[in-house]
Amino acid sequence: MENKIIDFLLKSNKTISFAESCTGGALSKRIVLIPGASKIFQGSIVSYSINSKINILNIKNEDIQKYSVVSEKVAKEMAVNAMRIFNSDYSISTTGNAGPSVSDNLSNIGDCFISVASKEISVCKRMNLDCSRESFISKITEESLNFFINTIIKN
């Protein structure tokens, strides 16, 4: 999957960035393990805390309070803002609750949102997983790459 994404970006002369919360850098790791990634990967922000989402990714505190830090609204803002910060053509964001507790009463353990953004679109996918933290991170990372392929590359 990573090779397919990197090949697509190289051929189209495009770049990508990430805003990771629940995946904690796992998405970035998958990309940078591939030779040639430095030509297309602009960078990543691992924004695990609410504070970092507000202060680094410029997510509005009002949106977090109204929708939850684990929501479609916040996931889309994370992707769009990372794309702007890194001046990339595409971005992927992840935000979710791996458990064992949640930070608000608006989302549940196992909830996750993945967003893919470009200058033309911002789309989001919701998932709910019942698994260990390690499996949660692995599955969300895998699904993020698949979601990008199915949304942007489409073949």
C-alpha positions in Angstrom: 0.0 0.0 0.0 2.7 2.5 0.9 4.5 1.8 -2.3 1.3 2.4 -4.3 0.8 5.8 -2.5 4.5 6.8 -3.0 4.5 5.8 -6.7 1.3 7.7 -7.3 2.6 10.9 -5.6 5.9 10.7 -7.4 4.3 10.2 -10.8 1.8 13.1 -10.2 4.5 15.3 -8.6 2.4 15.7 -5.4 3.1 15.6 -1.7 1.4 14.4 1.4 1.4 15.2 5.1 -0.3 13.7 8.2 -2.0 14.8 11.4 -2.0 11.8 13.7 -3.6 11.4 17.1 -4.7 7.9 17.8 -2.1 6.4 15.5 0.7 8.1 17.4 3.1 8.3 14.4 2.5 4.8 13.1 1.2 6.2 9.8 4.3 8.2 9.3 6.5 5.3 10.1 4.8 3.2 7.4 5.6 5.8 4.8 9.2 6.7 5.8 10.2 3.1 5.8 9.9 3.2 2.0 12.9 4.5 0.0 12.0 7.7 -1.9 9.5 8.8 0.8 11.5 12.0 1.3 10.5 13.2 -2.2 6.7 13.2 -1.4 6.3 13.2 2.4 6.3 16.8 3.8 5.9 15.8 7.5 3.6 14.8 10.3 2.2 16.3 13.5 1.5 13.7 16.2 -1.1 15.7 18.0 -2.1 13.4 20.9 -3.4 16.0 23.4 -6.3 18.4 23.1 -3.9 21.2 23.9 -1.7 20.3 20.9 -4.7 20.1 18.6 -5.6 23.6 19.6 -2.2 25.2 19.7 -0.4 23.4 16.9 -3.1 22.3 14.5 -5.3 25.3 15.2 -8.4 23.3 15.9 -11.0 25.5 17.5 -11.7 24.7 21.2 -15.4 25.4 20.5 -15.5 22.6 17.9 -13.8 20.2 20.3 -16.4 21.1 23.0 -19.3 20.9 20.7 -18.4 17.9 18.5 -15.7 16.0 20.5 -12.0 15.7 19.9 -13.0 12.3 18.3 -15.4 13.6 15.6 -15.8 14.0 11.8 -15.5 17.8 12.3 -12.2 17.7 14.2 -10.8 15.0 11.9 -11.5 17.1 8.8 -10.0 20.2 10.4 -6.9 18.2 11.4 -6.3 17.1 7.8 -7.0 20.4 6.2 -4.8 22.3 8.7 -1.9 19.8 8.4 -2.1 20.2 4.6 -1.9 24.0 5.1 0.9 23.8 7.7 3.1 21.6 5.5 2.0 23.1 2.2 1.2 19.6 0.9 -1.2 18.5 -1.8 -2.8 15.9 0.3 -3.2 15.0 4.0 -4.5 12.2 6.2 -5.6 12.7 9.8 -6.6 10.2 12.5 -8.4 10.8 15.8 -9.9 8.1 18.0 -10.4 6.6 21.4 -8.3 3.4 21.8 -9.4 3.2 25.5 -9.6 2.3 28.3 -11.3 5.7 29.0 -12.6 8.6 27.0 -12.0 12.3 27.4 -15.6 13.4 27.0 -19.1 12.1 26.9 -19.6 12.7 23.2 -17.6 9.7 21.9 -17.1 6.1 22.8 -14.2 3.7 23.3 -13.4 2.3 19.9 -14.5 5.3 17.9 -12.2 6.6 15.2 -12.3 9.1 12.4 -10.0 9.1 9.4 -10.0 12.1 7.1 -8.4 12.6 3.7 -8.0 16.1 2.3 -6.8 17.7 -0.8 -7.3 21.3 -2.1 -10.6 20.0 -3.7 -12.1 17.6 -1.2 -12.2 16.8 2.5 -13.8 13.4 3.3 -14.1 11.4 6.5 -14.6 7.8 7.4 -15.9 6.7 10.8 -15.0 3.3 12.4 -15.6 1.6 15.7 -13.2 -1.1 16.8 -13.3 -3.5 19.7 -9.8 -4.6 20.2 -6.5 -4.0 22.0 -4.7 -0.6 21.8 -2.0 -2.2 19.6 -4.5 -3.7 17.2 -6.5 -0.5 17.2 -3.4 1.5 16.1 -2.5 -1.1 13.5 -6.0 -1.4 12.0 -6.5 2.4 11.9 -3.1 2.9 10.2 -3.9 0.2 7.6 -7.4 1.6 7.0 -6.0 5.2 6.6 -3.7 4.1 3.8 -6.6 2.1 2.2 -8.9 5.1 2.5 -6.4 7.4 0.8 -6.0 4.8 -2.1 -9.7 4.4 -2.5 -10.4 8.1 -2.3 -7.6 9.7 -4.3 -5.9 7.0 -6.4 -9.1 5.0 -7.1 -7.5 2.0 -8.9 
